[in-house]
Amino acid sequence: MKRQRLTPYLLLLPGLFPIVAFMSLVVGMAVSQSIGYFNFAGDDRFSLEFWEGMLSQNQFWRVFWYSARIAILSSLISVMLAYPVALWLRRPFPGSDLISAMIKAPLLVHGLVAAFLFVNFISFQGFLNVALVKLGLIDRPIRMQNDSYAIGVVILQVWKNMPLAFLVITGSVRAIGDDILDAARDLGAGSLARLRRVILPLTLRALQAALILIFIGAAGDWSFQVVAGPTNIQSMAQFMHRVQSDNAAHGWNEAAVVAVMLMALSLFGSLTLAGLMQLIVRRMGR
Amino acid sequence: MAQASTALSVRSASLRYGTFQALSEISFEASQGQLVTLLGPSGCGKTTLLKAIAGFIPLDGGTVEIKGQDMQDVPPEKRDTAMCFQSYALFPHLTVADNIGFGLRQRRLGAQDIATRVAAVAEQVGLSSQLGKLPGQLSGGQQQRVALARAMAVRPGVMLFDEPLSNLDAKLRDHVRMEIRALQREHGFTAVYVTHDQAEALAMSDLVIVMRAGVIEQMGRPEDIYRFPANRFVADFIGTANIMPLRILDVDRTRGEYKVSSPLGEAVVRSDTPPVSDHIYACWRPEDAQITKPTADAQNRFEVRVTTRTFLGSQCDFSVHPLGDATNRYRIQTHGFAPVSEGETIGVVIAPDAIRFLAEAVR
């Protein structure tokens, strides 16, 4: 009997073990290095000096909040764009498969390639500037590349992540049976009431999943930031790399602090966003 | 314009999907407090008609009036209807109480009024102890009751049932069927009930509408539909019927009696309605035949051979064929035990008024 109860858990081990082991290894290594262990340039001893040093830097907090802002904007805009499209494509119509395939196409293009194409498109002598000049809308090219508001990075993040949000939300939206929506309608719910009281609550989990996935990816972005990001500020990933390479003595330890903070941002930021979404959806459903 | 007591009036309702005629000139009326059943096989258009009444499917032609008001431009959410779906269509994220109160909130009733009415309806359908549960935590029968309570709570002018019992097991189906009928009578709401189960239709309805391929084959009280089916389709679809072709040999108009030849032999048919042709179909029900002693003498007595005999407890079911003609098979049912064996030749008597002409000539 006891063995029978254990069997399902034993069967899970081959799959669970590598996941848990590798995750623990990475998180454990980062946390250990941030508090002075695995020190490549000195004694291995417990110390909070790297945390104190990093958290007292204004530059770190600028980078932290910049990455948080990019992650929040990217995830919210991606989900807000994907949601109505997923609703629109809920019921098949002629051409809906083609539209759906086109929306998902960016998933097949590597982010770095997309970033270079985007930079080419908006560069000083790129297609957009040339077109605007030739159309007579502007007298001379505008500098759009590496804008200081990181609009280019957000555009790239949305371009890349909107299909992911669409994919996650579509499954959930399509799982709502026609009968459920007809029942709501039959009981007097108009379009907005159906959205607020039936569709949004039933797709809340998908919305949250999409927000979490995109937030984590955008918070840890390196390639979009390096190619198309502003030059006056760095992302967390970029900053981590710079800290590690600039400081020969304790570079790894300081980079580990940034890494742990990045993980914390990903975890708490995404959960906060998902929690807020739940609050909003519940309030709307009342 | 429909009469004041008419709760629902459907006139010349037509709908076409490409080349497929889903509904063709459907017309009927339901009086206040009547339960009307749309009965027919899958694909006959009964659910389409129900959804057209609810407003989910726009008609190509014809009108739907609810309490005298034309529903042409009225969207489903504004119609005075409430539907019980085949799949129940309960909101999985809402508790039983919130499901039942959904329509009341849409009608902007106060929280206290909603709570009072939800409690009252839940009490009526026996769900008072389940109000805090989610639909996924309920049995099929309980979910069906929630769907019923949700529709009843808004006190609609017309209640629409789309095969609400088809997902329940046989025993529960009988029980819920009686409950629905009792509630309908108690509250006097008008209902349109879709089913393909003829027993359900006969047991529940004030008016049965038999449909096939988008048209009404026959409409009437359950007992009339059963006793006087209009054609072979209705006779066969409602209960069990023995259908046979007849040729009219002679007519006694004063007594309303027709001498006919049938596969069973020469017979007499008594009918108030004259046959539509000299060569037509007629039907009789298995329980209309009485087994007699081979020597007995009676009108419409035929000799048949028993091919199969099935004992069903309260009745016996026989398959028989005329002597010398094994191609025509007929079913006979007797109440209780009948001491007849397979292969035996027996005499059966069918009363002249038990054989009914169908309004369908043999071509």
Interface residues (C-beta under 8 A of the other chain):
Chain A: G177 D179 I180 D182 A183 A184 R185 D186 L187 G188 A189 G190 A193 R197 V198 P201 L202
Chain B: A54 F56 P75 P76 E77 K78 R79 T81 A82 M83 F85 Q86 S87 A89 L90 F91 P92 H93 F102 G103 Q106 R107 R150 V154
